[in-house]
């Protein structure tokens, strides 16, 4: 069965894409912890990140690095935090989260809600960085 991320890749569910290549997609988290919270995924549906083939694993992290650099330019925070949890969606993914303090990436925090215009503004800012 296809995950929600596969449906996003296929265009069946809309998303706010930040970056894309033949093998990967980065898009804004629908329930972000902070402004700029981005998900990076392989297009090939794989449940667990450590089940990716070695080359695919390296390529995913390289792609994530390029997205993190865009986030850092857009949101000059102390760090771009990385989290790989994998419990929420059965499709390998990396959370990239601009943070200034540890509490910024606490997944128990209340999630932010943005309007469509705010999401598009965030998307444009990151893509143009």
Secondary structure, DSSP 8 states (H G I E B T S, - for coil): ---HHHHHHTTSS---EEEE-SSEEEEE-TT-SSTT-EEEEESS--SSGGGS-HHHHHHHHHHHHHHHHHHHHHS--SEEEEE---SSSSS-EEEEEEESSGGGG-TTS------HHHHHHHHHHHHT-
